[in-house]
Amino acid sequence: MSKAHVGSSWQVVAAAALATIMSAPGQTAAIAVFTEPLIADLGITRNALSTSYMIATLLGACAMPLIGRALDRYGVGPVMIVIGFVFGGVLMLLSLVTSLWGLTLGFIGMRMAGQGALGLAASTAVAVHVTRRRGLALGVTTAVGSAGIAMSPVLLEWMIRHLGTSTVWMIEGLAVWAVVLPLGWFFLHRQRNATRSAGETVREPEVRRGKTPEPSGTPVELGQAHQWTVREALHTPIFWIITAGVAASGMLGTGLNFHQIAALGERGLTATEAAANFIPQAIAMLIVTIGVGGLADRVRPKFAVMFSMMLLAGSLGLLNVVQDAWTAVGFGALLGASGGAVRTVEAAAFTRYFGTVHIGAIRGIVTTISVGSTAFGPVVLSLGYGVFGSYGVAAAVLATVPVAVGFAALFAGEPQRHTEQ
């Protein structure tokens, strides 16, 4: 592979990672710091705010298949420009909200454009534009993006304290426009260059022999034998196993993060110690995500799925035996590592199995399920606490979910195409 292409690929990774970071205003970690000010400013109850957020998350997730199909049809560049314009506009309109109904509409836009669409576009950009060591590239993108999202609450909390929620909404919206729109133009420029050079990039004898040509921009696919439609992908067990892993991680990881202060407080930690546990989570996620991304290029995805599910089950089981800040670090590290690992596996595996022609639509369905699962996580763990009287016991019982997904992945076969060629 030429040095020029290596440099070009890492430019894509850097741009996609930055786009992932800019999805932070729509992510739970960043929105959480607005909770107390919103309750006070709007005069609403915590239950009302939680219900509004859950409904908005579910409705926002419903748009992801449409976003995925748009990515396949128009490319990452034009779609990211539209996403950036909508996301920034929604954030700025939130600065004018004075009621729960207005806040709910704003939440729908934030969750749809921020958590869902922008994150999907960023990871799809890497899946489509990077052809060599794609797993490592996705791992780096996910790791850097997630680290940036994890650090955003600290900055936002300081800004809210000094500037107020309305001003911060406005600043976030302007920041999204200032960063995401140019990133969209960057990917649009790459698409146009790749289209012009596609005929010069691929040599017909190489295609007939099934070799991957040296790409100069967007990779040119090798033919329909390597491309699966959405319907075909949905008929494979591995699709649903990997999707179940992503959903389990989203639901249980969000639930544990949402109740982390109370859950670790139950084990004897102070609120400060419990909040500090997000740090080992972020560090472990950064390290493991890059490592799993590199391995995704070399091992079967099902083994990586099983590994991520065992990490998640381990964190759920460990919560019940946390006794001090040091054992809590182990819990946090396993939780962070599992979330980063499964997201990297999903993007790399589906591109490897199903090609890139319909990858946006395929991953759009996964994103819908994943985003939707996060809406139920806090409720599931809360109900478990009500039944068992302990977050630790509830988490240990819920550990059976990732264990089941992990075993299913272990015994899953490679996807076989049965349609006529």
PyMOL commands that set and color helices and strands:
alter all, ss='L'
color gray80, all
select helices_A, chain A and resi 3-21+24-26+28-42+46-61+64-74+76-94+100-129+134-163+165-201+204-208+224-226+230-234+237-258+260-266+271-276+278-296+301-321+325-354+359-388+391-398+400-410
alter helices_A, ss='H'
color red, helices_A
deselect
rebuild
show_as cartoon
